[in-house]
Amino acid sequence: LKAEDEHCVCWQAVAGEGLHWWFDLSAAEAGTKELCVVAPTSGFLRPGQSVYVGVTIDPEAIRIGEKVSKVSVPLYLGEKENKRRPINEGLQSYRKLSVIVALKLPSITFHPRQILLTPVPLRRRIETTLTLQAAGYPCGTTLSATVDDVEMEDGTKMQPISVIFPDQNNTPAQDYNQQEADVISLLCEVSFCSAVPLSLCTAITFSDHMHNRFKIGLCAVADNCLLTVWPYMALHRSDQQIVLKTGATAVEAILQRYHTPSPASGPITSLSSVSSFDQSCSTYNNSDSFSYSDSVSGDTYVSPKTDTPTGLCIPQFPAANTKEELYYQHVLLAVKRWFSLCGWPNGPHPISIPHTLRRVVSAIQTNNSIGRSYCVSQNKDTRSVVDMLHHLTGRQIPGIRLCQTFSNDVHQRTTQLLQQHGAMLAFLRVQGACLSHIRPEYLLDVLEFRHCCSLQEKGTENGLDCSPLEYESLSKRSWTDVLLQIYKVLVLSRVPEKGLNTPLNPRDTDEILLDGSQPLDSNIYSPRELYLLSWLNINYQKMRRTVWDTDRVPSSRWIVNFDLDFTDGLVLAALVAAHCPYLIRSHFWRMYTTPSSLEQILHNNIIVAQALTLLGLNINIKPTDLSDANPVQILFLCVHLYEGLPHYQPSQTLTLTGGLHNTFSEQVCLKNPSSRPLRYKVLLLGEDAHLFSLPGGSMVTIPTKYV
């Protein structure tokens, strides 16, 4: 309050040296008297003097549900009247002090709105940075973070997630004199590490001293399967390598950074053949030991930010024209090839990921007025992912009808699809699929996805508002992950987990490699993948001296990966030769055993591809796919060969004898025990195949047992 100077005309009506003033808090509205306190409530001012009046707000007096409260306190001039009558009776206030209290609740927003960590191998830590934008907090407010423990199947609990504030977890004071309150950014580091396979979808809860809670969702996966951690390998294709680490009881295949091994870390057996190409010159180097750079090794990986413009972290393909995106495309191509050939009933069915899988065939509707029927479908083929699952499992998926039709109404159809996709994901998770980061709406087609987004509240954790480009990336990545996990739990599971510990002859391994008697372990390969590697090692070590002459025997190696060890074609050639020895002289004998150029590598892989095609075992793999091998593609091929090659081993011997220059023949009796006719294609393979023929042609049809 400030009084005018003595020259002001208003002082001429005032008797004395000054003027008394006072506030009447009792005149405030009921319910707001306790809201604010004015101090001092009265005083005396002389001309030109001023006094500061403090207004204190009591937050506890604010009514529940009110965000803005208003208080009007009258100001009177002159001395207060006696107590026998109300002090404001007959008096008129000089001014009114208006107090507006705007209640600004504390809030925390997260960027990104959801944490999606890259799947990592076991015992490998991954970190990411979370930004907390806090507003409306008093000075010195302390924030804390908690995460629920994870209960394992055996009842034990573990905590694979840690949250720390690297700088501070206290909020500075807010300046409410500004038109907009300051937003304070706090950095938070979230890390995840698990020694056991774990697919986790949980929430981190941030709390303050007033017991306000703010949650952010987190999805993390740790697994020892190539089909799960392939995005991690795509990020570290050039700076990490799989090596064998020998222990007291087992040999472990681990993924680690290039570094110089230290004695404290334990002995590392460098047994894989490292295949390195120099693109500037057509040279190929094959060595029996790893080359390490001087970079610092570590088991912690910092996840890069891949947030979309909407601030929501969702599964996506990397940016175009990057090495990571090229790796993803190779994985996508491998998935497309296998499921097109082997994933459907009634034979091959070419697919496009994700368009073939997310398409919807609606129920036929009839227009009664004109008697016409029509179907909401742009494709005549009605096969869906449900048919694929029924074909691969041999049984009906719980919660999904085999011949389900969908409504023409977009809302009902979206609801039906969400229920179907939810049941499918739940079934796969029970089988062991790591799909905690995939939500049913990610698998919807364009129209249904847009409708689903319109039903969700934007700006929330589960809200989606993707651009068309982001949606296509989300859909493609989601369906790729789903198909890989389908392969993992339904196809890779056919491979045994153990039982192939056949000791090798030291002569076969040049006495420098492991003898195969020690069990294998890995933080990146499952027991079934390790079984395939052992199967490959045994066949390669035993056949490399049989297929090629003494002066051309390839060097011994221990196969520990599904990419670099396959680039020269020798491993696959030895594997096929072990089951089909009749192809050695006609095909594999012509291969380079010590290739020194890209041209020689391509030559070897052309021969391997020709042999696989001749046997009918090629899953549309080209020679260049073997020269620049992708581990997912090679894993698919190895599983395919593991199931198919044993059928090509000779089970009986047919002996034909006769004189020179004469034609002689033998008959073979084939029986069909099934109720359906069988049709076989007869192949005459080997170096001397041109001397034999089939008078009845290469196609043989065997009628049913019961006519």
Secondary structure as the mmCIF struct_conf table of DSSP 4:
data_model
#
loop_
_struct_conf.conf_type_id
_struct_conf.id
_struct_conf.beg_label_comp_id
_struct_conf.beg_label_asym_id
_struct_conf.beg_label_seq_id
_struct_conf.end_label_comp_id
_struct_conf.end_label_asym_id
_struct_conf.end_label_seq_id
STRN STRN1 LYS A 2 LYS A 2
HELX_LH_PP_P HELX_LH_PP_P1 ALA A 3 ASP A 5
TURN_TY1_P TURN_TY1_P1 GLU A 6 HIS A 7
BEND BEND1 CYS A 8 CYS A 8
HELX_RH_3T_P HELX_RH_3T_P1 VAL A 9 ALA A 13
BEND BEND2 GLY A 16 GLU A 17
STRN STRN2 LEU A 19 PHE A 23
HELX_RH_3T_P HELX_RH_3T_P2 LEU A 25 ALA A 27
BEND BEND3 ALA A 28 ALA A 28
HELX_LH_PP_P HELX_LH_PP_P2 GLU A 29 GLU A 29
TURN_TY1_P TURN_TY1_P2 ALA A 30 GLY A 31
BEND BEND4 THR A 32 THR A 32
TURN_TY1_P TURN_TY1_P3 LYS A 33 LEU A 35
STRN STRN3 CYS A 36 ALA A 39
BEND BEND5 PRO A 40 PRO A 40
STRN STRN4 SER A 42 LEU A 45
TURN_TY1_P TURN_TY1_P4 PRO A 47 GLY A 48
STRN STRN5 SER A 50 SER A 50
STRN STRN6 GLY A 54 ILE A 57
HELX_RH_3T_P HELX_RH_3T_P3 PRO A 59 ALA A 61
BEND BEND6 ILE A 62 ILE A 62
HELX_LH_PP_P HELX_LH_PP_P3 ARG A 63 ARG A 63
TURN_TY1_P TURN_TY1_P5 ILE A 64 GLY A 65
BEND BEND7 LYS A 67 LYS A 67
STRN STRN7 VAL A 68 LEU A 77
BEND BEND8 GLY A 78 GLY A 78
TURN_TY1_P TURN_TY1_P6 LYS A 83 ARG A 84
BEND BEND9 ARG A 85 ARG A 85
TURN_TY1_P TURN_TY1_P7 ILE A 87 GLY A 90
BEND BEND10 TYR A 94 TYR A 94
STRN STRN8 ARG A 95 ALA A 102
STRN STRN9 SER A 107 HIS A 111
BEND BEND11 PRO A 112 ARG A 113
STRN STRN10 GLN A 114 LEU A 116
HELX_LH_PP_P HELX_LH_PP_P4 LEU A 117 PRO A 119
STRN STRN11 VAL A 120 VAL A 120
TURN_TY1_P TURN_TY1_P8 LEU A 122 ARG A 123
STRN STRN12 ARG A 125 ALA A 135
BEND BEND12 GLY A 136 GLY A 136
HELX_LH_PP_P HELX_LH_PP_P5 TYR A 137 PRO A 138
TURN_TY1_P TURN_TY1_P9 CYS A 139 GLY A 140
STRN STRN13 THR A 141 THR A 142
STRN STRN14 SER A 144 VAL A 147
HELX_LH_PP_P HELX_LH_PP_P6 ASP A 148 ASP A 149
STRN STRN15 VAL A 150 GLU A 151
TURN_TY1_P TURN_TY1_P10 GLU A 153 ASP A 154
BEND BEND13 GLY A 155 GLY A 155
STRN STRN16 LYS A 157 MET A 158
STRN STRN17 ILE A 161 ILE A 164
BEND BEND14 PRO A 166 ASP A 167
BEND BEND15 ASN A 169 ASN A 169
STRN STRN18 ASN A 170 THR A 171
HELX_LH_PP_P HELX_LH_PP_P7 PRO A 172 GLN A 174
TURN_TY1_P TURN_TY1_P11 TYR A 176 ASN A 177
BEND BEND16 GLN A 178 GLU A 180
STRN STRN19 ILE A 184 PHE A 192
BEND BEND17 ALA A 195 VAL A 196
STRN STRN20 LEU A 198 SER A 207
TURN_TY1_P TURN_TY1_P12 HIS A 209 MET A 210
STRN STRN21 ARG A 213 ALA A 222
BEND BEND18 ASN A 224 ASN A 224
HELX_RH_AL_P HELX_RH_AL_P1 LEU A 226 LEU A 235
TURN_TY1_P TURN_TY1_P13 HIS A 236 ASP A 239
STRN STRN22 GLN A 240 THR A 246
BEND BEND19 ALA A 248 THR A 249
STRN STRN23 VAL A 251 ARG A 257
BEND BEND20 TYR A 258 TYR A 258
HELX_LH_PP_P HELX_LH_PP_P8 THR A 260 SER A 262
HELX_RH_3T_P HELX_RH_3T_P4 PRO A 263 SER A 265
STRN STRN24 ILE A 268 THR A 269
BEND BEND21 SER A 272 SER A 272
HELX_LH_PP_P HELX_LH_PP_P9 SER A 273 SER A 273
STRN STRN25 VAL A 274 ASP A 278
TURN_TY1_P TURN_TY1_P14 GLN A 279 SER A 282
STRN STRN26 THR A 283 SER A 287
BEND BEND22 ASP A 288 SER A 289
BEND BEND23 ASP A 294 ASP A 294
HELX_LH_PP_P HELX_LH_PP_P10 SER A 295 SER A 297
BEND BEND24 ASP A 299 ASP A 299
STRN STRN27 THR A 300 VAL A 302
HELX_LH_PP_P HELX_LH_PP_P11 SER A 303 LYS A 305
TURN_TY1_P TURN_TY1_P15 PRO A 309 THR A 310
BEND BEND25 GLY A 311 GLY A 311
HELX_LH_PP_P HELX_LH_PP_P12 PHE A 317 ALA A 319
TURN_TY1_P TURN_TY1_P16 ALA A 320 ASN A 321
BEND BEND26 THR A 322 THR A 322
HELX_RH_AL_P HELX_RH_AL_P2 LYS A 323 CYS A 342
BEND BEND27 GLY A 343 TRP A 344
TURN_TY1_P TURN_TY1_P17 PRO A 345 ASN A 346
BEND BEND28 GLY A 347 GLY A 347
TURN_TY1_P TURN_TY1_P18 ILE A 353 PRO A 354
HELX_RH_AL_P HELX_RH_AL_P3 HIS A 355 ARG A 358
STRN STRN28 SER A 362 SER A 362
HELX_LH_PP_P HELX_LH_PP_P13 ALA A 363 ILE A 364
STRN STRN29 GLN A 365 ASN A 367
TURN_TY1_P TURN_TY1_P19 ASN A 368 GLY A 371
STRN STRN30 ARG A 372 TYR A 374
BEND BEND29 GLN A 378 GLN A 378
BEND BEND30 LYS A 380 LYS A 380
HELX_RH_AL_P HELX_RH_AL_P4 VAL A 385 THR A 393
BEND BEND31 GLY A 394 ARG A 395
HELX_LH_PP_P HELX_LH_PP_P14 GLN A 396 ILE A 397
TURN_TY1_P TURN_TY1_P20 PRO A 398 GLY A 399
TURN_TY1_P TURN_TY1_P21 LEU A 402 CYS A 403
STRN STRN31 PHE A 406 PHE A 406
BEND BEND32 ASN A 408 ASP A 409
HELX_RH_AL_P HELX_RH_AL_P5 VAL A 410 GLN A 431
TURN_TY1_P TURN_TY1_P22 GLY A 432 GLY A 432
TURN_TY1_P TURN_TY1_P23 SER A 436 HIS A 437
HELX_RH_3T_P HELX_RH_3T_P5 PRO A 440 LEU A 443
HELX_RH_AL_P HELX_RH_AL_P6 VAL A 446 LEU A 455
BEND BEND33 GLN A 456 GLN A 456
HELX_LH_PP_P HELX_LH_PP_P15 GLU A 457 GLU A 457
TURN_TY1_P TURN_TY1_P24 LYS A 458 GLY A 459
BEND BEND34 THR A 460 THR A 460
TURN_TY1_P TURN_TY1_P25 GLU A 461 ASN A 462
HELX_RH_AL_P HELX_RH_AL_P7 PRO A 468 LEU A 490
TURN_TY1_P TURN_TY1_P26 VAL A 491 VAL A 491
HELX_RH_3T_P HELX_RH_3T_P6 LEU A 492 ARG A 494
BEND BEND35 VAL A 495 VAL A 495
BEND BEND36 GLU A 497 LYS A 498
HELX_LH_PP_P HELX_LH_PP_P16 THR A 502 ASN A 505
TURN_TY1_P TURN_TY1_P27 PRO A 506 ILE A 512
BEND BEND37 LEU A 513 LEU A 513
BEND BEND38 GLY A 516 GLY A 516
BEND BEND39 GLN A 518 GLN A 518
HELX_LH_PP_P HELX_LH_PP_P17 PRO A 519 PRO A 519
STRN STRN32 LEU A 520 SER A 522
BEND BEND40 ASN A 523 TYR A 525
HELX_RH_AL_P HELX_RH_AL_P8 PRO A 527 VAL A 547
BEND BEND41 TRP A 548 TRP A 548
HELX_RH_3T_P HELX_RH_3T_P7 THR A 550 ARG A 552
HELX_LH_PP_P HELX_LH_PP_P18 VAL A 553 SER A 556
BEND BEND42 PHE A 562 ASP A 563
HELX_RH_3T_P HELX_RH_3T_P8 LEU A 564 PHE A 566
TURN_TY1_P TURN_TY1_P28 THR A 567 ASP A 568
BEND BEND43 GLY A 569 GLY A 569
HELX_RH_AL_P HELX_RH_AL_P9 LEU A 570 HIS A 579
HELX_RH_3T_P HELX_RH_3T_P9 PRO A 581 LEU A 583
TURN_TY1_P TURN_TY1_P29 ILE A 584 HIS A 587
HELX_RH_3T_P HELX_RH_3T_P10 PHE A 588 ARG A 590
BEND BEND44 MET A 591 MET A 591
BEND BEND45 THR A 593 THR A 594
BEND BEND46 SER A 597 SER A 597
HELX_RH_AL_P HELX_RH_AL_P10 LEU A 598 LEU A 615
TURN_TY1_P TURN_TY1_P30 GLY A 616 GLY A 616
BEND BEND47 ASN A 620 ASN A 620
HELX_RH_AL_P HELX_RH_AL_P11 PRO A 623 SER A 627
TURN_TY1_P TURN_TY1_P31 ASP A 628 ASP A 628
HELX_RH_AL_P HELX_RH_AL_P12 PRO A 631 GLY A 644
HELX_RH_3T_P HELX_RH_3T_P11 LEU A 645 TYR A 648
BEND BEND48 GLN A 649 GLN A 649
BEND BEND49 GLN A 652 GLN A 652
TURN_TY1_P TURN_TY1_P32 LEU A 660 HIS A 661
BEND BEND50 SER A 674 ARG A 676
STRN STRN33 LEU A 678 LYS A 681
BEND BEND51 GLY A 686 GLY A 686
TURN_TY1_P TURN_TY1_P33 GLU A 687 ASP A 688
HELX_RH_3T_P HELX_RH_3T_P12 ALA A 689 LEU A 691
TURN_TY1_P TURN_TY1_P34 PRO A 695 GLY A 696
BEND BEND52 SER A 698 SER A 698
STRN STRN34 MET A 699 ILE A 702
BEND BEND53 LYS A 705 LYS A 705
#
